[in-house]
Amino acid sequence: MPNKVDKVIVTNVGALKTKYGVGFAAIQKAINDLITTDNTRGLQSRLIALDDKSAMASVSGTAVTKPADPRQNKAAVDAIYKALAPDYILLLGASDIISHQDLKNPMYNKDGDDDPIAWGDVPYACEAPYSPQPHDFVGPTRVVGRLPDIVGVGKPDYLVTLLNNAANYKAVTPSDFTSYFAVSAAVWQKSTDLSITNTFGNTTSLGDVPPKNYKWTAAQLKPRPHFFNCHGAALDSRFFGQPASGAQQYPVAFNAAWADGKVPAGAVVAAECCYGGQLFDPAKNGFKVGEPGICNIYLKNGGWGFFGSTTIAYGPSEGNGQADLICQFFLQRVMAGASLGRAALEARQKFVATATPPDPSDIKTLAQYNLYGDPSLTPVDMPQTSAPTNTKAVAMKVAQRSDRADRRRVLFRHGISLEEHTPIPRRGGKTRPAILNALRKKAREFGIEPSEVLAFAVRHHARPKAMPKALAAEKSLATAYHVLFGKRPERKRDEPNIVKLVALIGKEVDGELVSVSKIHSR
């Protein structure tokens, strides 16, 4: 097999130097150490500075001149991938070093889901060029992860620690991932029970808040896989529970400061919570100024990966959908022996395939969930089903690279197929009076005070030639989605800034409302 670059570490060196000054030297050394260690693992790794004209010219790309510019960063990463086809792309730095992509929130409504942008990294994993439209990125093909430093903090120690943790990690056996730590808002217990059972086969280690609280012991936190289905809040280092009754009470379910020093090295986290994967400046923490977010605390303590949402996330109170699915798919793939990056890619692809045709909340879910961690780390060392003919180290590495290349080709083809065939909901059009009345009637049955309704026309791709006409009959296809928001309860004084949204999503087929699902902000 010809030599190729297996892993590309991309960053903006100029932005790092501006942020860290002389401290950049320590970061540079840690990057070099990681590249050296990767080589011993059979990975040919290479650092490419997005702002380096010469380096970008070598991949027929254009250097990034504005670190905060999503378009420039997307074009640069695309050029690197097209030139080198690395098995792993590691974005090094938080959003003030390499910007998230500025995807417009399809659910946006000033009186409902008021996130104008669903910040995300999924476009870096897609072949489609830069676009602010999230529905352009339903076909991810690349393995991408981000190792973030802390936004706005200019001390190099944190990022050096993360790089060293990535260099020093050691995969564990499948048995090390059988026990787990999971927390749910009590109001969503039925949904979480299903997610946890699907992932771990039991609910014995699931803690509901209330009656439990955030003071988890080191022994309780010891298992490596961690799963959260709680409320989250913007610019806050806590997750919150809620009583099973649905009462507007939000006891703290997880506190980053309390967990600091207790969460285990090697933790892999999936968090359904709103803003659970938001990267923010600790100086802007609305709870405790100067305290980093939960994601940063996990990685600081040696966590291998964190999969979370940058903005308002959704899911049902019973059953599974949206955040429930993409989070459990991620952990399931990690436990099956995938690298963190491949687990994220496979979770995204399975999520799109499962949701087809995706509704607007599904499109937002895909856009906002990011992997934080080195995508090349493989937490679980699974027994090999085949062995190389030559057991020498060089031959074994060649065999591993060949197997990995085979997987990447399959994933690439699957992503392209999703892009070409997934029906897309596009905002626009009107909700017919009969459908509007049916939605409002359903809202009253659920005890929801109706607010605005958003309409989305579903665009279907041309019928594949091999598909029977009856299977693609227009009268059986979803033609539109209609999203009705319930009015948001007012925030009480001294209450955490928790988003309390409920929405009904109606599916229209051949002019009729055929189903309605209820989802809640997490």
Long-range contacts (C-beta under 8 A, 24 or more apart in sequence): 1-398, 1-401, 1-402, 1-405, 3-44, 4-44, 4-84, 4-85, 4-86, 5-44, 5-45, 5-46, 5-84, 5-86, 6-38, 6-42, 6-43, 6-44, 6-45, 6-86, 6-87, 6-88, 6-376, 6-401, 6-404, 7-38, 7-43, 7-44, 7-45, 7-46, 7-86, 7-87, 7-88, 7-89, 7-90, 7-376, 8-45, 8-46, 8-47, 8-48, 8-80, 8-81, 8-84, 8-86, 8-88, 8-89, 8-90, 9-34, 9-35, 9-45, 9-46, 9-47, 9-48, 9-90, 9-92, 10-47, 10-48, 10-49, 10-50, 10-76, 10-77, 10-80, 10-89, 10-90, 10-91, 10-92, 10-98, 11-47, 11-49, 11-50, 11-91, 11-92, 11-93, 11-97, 11-98, 12-49, 12-50, 12-51, 12-64, 12-67, 12-93, 12-97, 12-98, 13-49, 13-51, 13-52, 14-49, 14-51, 14-67, 15-51, 15-67, 15-93, 15-96, 15-97, 15-98, 16-93, 16-97, 19-96, 19-97, 19-149, 19-154, 20-154, 20-155, 20-156, 21-154, 23-154, 23-155, 23-156, 24-156, 26-156, 26-157, 26-160, 27-156, 27-159, 27-160, 27-163, 30-159, 30-160, 30-163, 30-164, 30-167, 31-92, 31-163, 33-163, 33-164, 33-167, 34-163, 34-166, 34-167, 34-374, 37-167, 37-168, 38-376, 42-396, 42-397, 42-400, 42-401, 43-87, 43-88, 43-376, 46-84, 48-80, 50-76, 50-77, 50-98, 58-83, 59-83, 59-84, 67-96, 67-97, 67-98, 67-99, 68-96, 68-99, 69-99, 70-99, 70-100, 70-101, 70-102, 70-130, 70-132, 71-130, 73-98, 73-99, 73-101, 73-124, 74-101, 74-123, 74-124, 74-129, 74-130, 75-129, 75-130, 77-124, 78-127, 78-129, 81-142, 85-408, 87-143, 87-376, 87-404, 87-405, 87-408, 88-143, 88-144, 88-145, 88-339, 88-341, 88-375, 88-376, 89-124, 89-125, 89-142, 89-143, 89-144, 89-145, 89-341, 89-375, 90-145, 90-146, 90-147, 90-374, 90-375, 90-376, 91-121, 91-124, 91-144, 91-145, 91-146, 91-147, 92-146, 92-147, 93-146, 93-147, 93-148, 93-149, 93-159, 94-146, 94-148, 94-149, 94-150, 94-151, 94-279, 95-119, 95-148, 95-151, 95-279, 96-151, 96-152, 97-149, 98-146, 100-310, 100-370, 101-130, 101-132, 102-132, 103-132, 103-133, 103-134, 103-137, 103-367, 103-368, 104-132, 104-133, 104-134, 105-134, 105-311, 105-364, 105-367, 106-134, 106-135, 106-360, 106-363, 106-364, 106-425, 106-427, 106-456, 107-312, 107-360, 107-361, 107-364, 107-454, 107-483, 107-503, 109-451, 109-452, 109-454, 109-485, 111-451, 111-452, 111-485, 111-487, 111-488, 112-451, 112-452, 112-485, 112-488, 112-501, 112-503, 113-312, 113-364, 113-485, 113-501, 113-503, 113-521, 115-311, 115-312, 117-311, 118-310, 118-311, 118-364, 118-367, 118-368, 119-310, 119-311, 119-368, 120-310, 120-367, 120-368, 120-369, 120-370, 121-146, 121-370, 121-371, 122-348, 122-366, 122-367, 122-369, 122-370, 125-345, 125-348, 126-415, 126-419, 127-415, 127-416, 127-419, 128-419, 134-363, 134-364, 134-366, 134-367, 135-363, 135-424, 135-425, 135-426, 137-366, 137-367, 138-352, 138-358, 138-363, 138-366, 138-418, 138-419, 138-422, 138-424, 139-352, 139-415, 139-416, 139-417, 139-418, 139-419, 139-420, 139-422, 140-345, 140-348, 140-349, 140-415, 140-418, 141-345, 141-411, 141-412, 141-414, 141-415, 141-416, 142-345, 142-412, 142-415, 143-339, 143-341, 143-342, 143-344, 143-345, 143-375, 143-408, 143-411, 144-341, 144-344, 144-345, 144-371, 144-375, 145-305, 145-340, 145-341, 145-344, 145-371, 145-372, 145-373, 145-374, 145-375, 146-370, 146-371, 146-372, 146-373, 147-299, 147-372, 147-373, 147-374, 148-279, 148-295, 148-296, 148-299, 148-372, 150-279, 150-281, 150-282, 150-292, 150-296, 151-279, 151-280, 151-281, 152-281, 152-282, 152-283, 152-284, 153-281, 153-282, 153-292, 158-296, 158-300, 161-300, 162-299, 162-300, 165-265, 165-299, 165-302, 165-304, 166-373, 166-374, 166-377, 169-266, 169-304, 169-374, 169-377, 171-378, 171-379, 171-380, 171-381, 172-224, 172-266, 172-379, 172-380, 172-381, 173-380, 173-381, 174-335, 174-337, 174-380, 174-381, 174-382, 176-224, 176-266, 176-380, 177-224, 177-225, 177-334, 177-335, 177-379, 177-380, 179-205, 179-222, 179-223, 180-205, 180-223, 180-224, 180-225, 180-226, 180-227, 181-205, 181-216, 181-220, 181-221, 181-222, 181-223, 181-225, 181-226, 181-227, 182-206, 182-207, 182-226, 182-227, 182-228, 182-229, 183-207, 183-208, 183-209, 183-212, 183-216, 183-227, 183-228, 183-229, 183-230, 183-239, 183-241, 183-253, 183-254, 184-208, 184-209, 184-228, 184-229, 184-230, 184-241, 185-209, 185-229, 185-230, 185-231, 185-240, 185-241, 185-242, 185-253, 186-210, 186-211, 186-241, 186-242, 186-243, 186-244, 187-241, 187-242, 187-243, 187-244, 187-245, 187-246, 187-317, 188-229, 188-242, 188-315, 188-317, 188-520, 189-244, 190-317, 190-318, 190-319, 191-229, 191-315, 191-316, 191-317, 191-318, 191-319, 191-320, 191-324, 192-227, 192-229, 192-324, 194-319, 194-320, 194-324, 195-227, 195-229, 195-320, 195-324, 195-327, 195-328, 196-227, 198-320, 198-328, 198-332, 199-225, 199-227, 199-328, 199-331, 199-332, 199-335, 200-225, 208-241, 208-244, 209-240, 209-241, 209-242, 209-251, 209-252, 209-253, 210-241, 210-243, 210-249, 210-251, 212-241, 212-253, 213-241, 213-251, 213-252, 213-253, 214-238, 214-251, 214-252, 214-253, 214-254, 214-255, 214-258, 215-258, 216-254, 216-258, 216-259, 216-262, 217-262, 218-262, 221-259, 221-262, 221-263, 221-264, 222-264, 223-264, 224-264, 224-266, 224-267, 224-268, 224-379, 225-267, 225-268, 225-269, 225-270, 225-331, 225-334, 225-335, 226-263, 226-267, 226-268, 226-269, 226-270, 226-298, 227-269, 227-270, 227-271, 227-327, 227-328, 227-331, 228-253, 228-254, 228-269, 228-270, 228-271, 228-272, 228-273, 228-276, 229-272, 229-273, 229-315, 229-323, 229-324, 229-522, 230-254, 230-272, 230-273, 230-522, 231-273, 231-274, 231-496, 231-498, 231-499, 231-521, 231-522, 232-271, 232-273, 232-274, 232-275, 232-276, 232-309, 232-313, 232-498, 232-522, 233-274, 233-275, 233-286, 233-496, 233-497, 233-498, 233-499, 234-274, 234-275, 234-278, 234-280, 234-286, 234-497, 235-275, 235-278, 235-280, 235-284, 235-285, 235-286, 235-497, 236-275, 236-285, 236-286, 236-287, 236-293, 236-496, 236-497, 237-285, 237-287, 237-288, 237-291, 237-292, 237-293, 237-294, 237-297, 238-287, 238-294, 238-496, 239-271, 239-273, 239-276, 239-294, 240-496, 240-498, 248-489, 248-492, 248-500, 250-495, 250-496, 250-498, 254-294, 256-291, 256-292, 256-293, 256-294, 256-296, 256-297, 257-288, 257-291, 257-297, 259-294, 259-297, 260-297, 260-300, 260-301, 261-301, 262-301, 263-297, 263-298, 263-301, 263-303, 264-301, 264-302, 264-303, 265-301, 265-302, 265-303, 266-302, 266-303, 266-304, 266-379, 267-298, 267-301, 267-302, 267-303, 267-304, 268-303, 268-304, 268-305, 268-306, 268-331, 268-334, 268-340, 268-373, 268-379, 269-295, 269-298, 269-303, 269-305, 269-306, 269-307, 269-308, 270-307, 270-308, 270-327, 270-328, 270-330, 270-331, 271-306, 271-307, 271-308, 271-309, 271-327, 272-309, 272-313, 272-315, 272-323, 272-324, 272-327, 272-522, 273-308, 273-309, 273-313, 273-522, 274-309, 274-311, 274-312, 274-313, 274-498, 274-499, 274-521, 274-522, 275-309, 275-310, 275-311, 275-312, 276-308, 276-309, 276-313, 276-522, 277-306, 277-307, 277-308, 277-309, 277-310, 277-368, 277-369, 277-370, 277-372, 278-308, 278-309, 278-310, 278-311, 279-310, 286-497, 287-496, 295-372, 299-372, 299-373, 303-373, 304-340, 304-373, 304-374, 304-377, 304-379, 305-334, 305-340, 305-371, 305-372, 305-373, 305-377, 305-379, 306-371, 306-372, 306-373, 307-331, 307-344, 307-347, 307-369, 307-370, 307-371, 307-372, 308-369, 308-370, 308-372, 309-365, 309-368, 309-369, 309-370, 309-522, 310-368, 310-370, 311-364, 311-368, 312-499, 312-501, 312-521, 312-522, 313-365, 313-368, 313-369, 313-521, 313-522, 314-361, 314-364, 314-365, 314-503, 314-519, 314-520, 314-521, 314-522, 315-519, 315-520, 315-522, 316-517, 316-518, 316-519, 316-520, 317-518, 317-520, 321-361, 321-362, 321-517, 321-519, 322-361, 322-362, 322-365, 322-519, 323-365, 323-369, 323-522, 325-351, 325-354, 325-355, 326-351, 326-365, 326-366, 326-369, 327-369, 330-371, 334-379, 334-380, 335-380, 336-380, 336-382, 337-378, 337-380, 337-381, 337-382, 338-378, 339-375, 339-376, 339-377, 339-378, 340-371, 340-373, 340-374, 340-375, 340-376, 340-377, 340-378, 340-379, 341-371, 341-375, 341-376, 342-375, 342-407, 342-411, 344-371, 344-375, 345-411, 345-415, 346-411, 349-411, 349-414, 349-415, 349-418, 352-418, 352-422, 353-418, 356-422, 356-423, 357-422, 357-423, 357-424, 357-425, 357-458, 357-460, 357-478, 358-422, 358-423, 358-424, 358-425, 359-425, 359-456, 359-481, 359-483, 359-505, 359-507, 360-425, 360-427, 360-454, 360-456, 360-481, 360-483, 360-505, 361-483, 361-503, 361-505, 361-519, 363-424, 363-425, 420-461, 421-461, 421-464, 422-461, 423-458, 423-459, 423-460, 423-461, 423-477, 423-478, 424-458, 424-459, 425-456, 425-457, 425-458, 425-459, 425-480, 425-481, 426-456, 426-457, 426-458, 426-459, 427-454, 427-455, 427-456, 428-455, 428-456, 428-457, 429-455, 429-456, 429-457, 429-480, 430-455, 431-455, 431-482, 432-511, 434-513, 435-482, 435-506, 435-508, 435-512, 435-513, 436-482, 438-506, 438-513, 438-516, 439-482, 439-484, 439-504, 439-506, 439-513, 439-516, 440-484, 442-504, 442-506, 442-516, 443-484, 443-486, 443-504, 446-502, 446-504, 446-518, 448-484, 448-486, 448-502, 448-504, 449-486, 449-487, 450-484, 450-485, 450-486, 450-487, 451-484, 451-485, 451-486, 451-487, 451-488, 452-484, 452-485, 453-482, 453-483, 453-484, 453-485, 454-482, 454-483, 454-485, 455-480, 455-481, 455-482, 456-480, 456-481, 456-482, 456-483, 474-510, 475-509, 475-510, 476-509, 476-510, 477-509, 478-507, 478-508, 478-509, 479-508, 479-509, 479-510, 479-511, 480-507, 480-508, 481-505, 481-506, 481-507, 481-508, 482-506, 482-508, 482-513
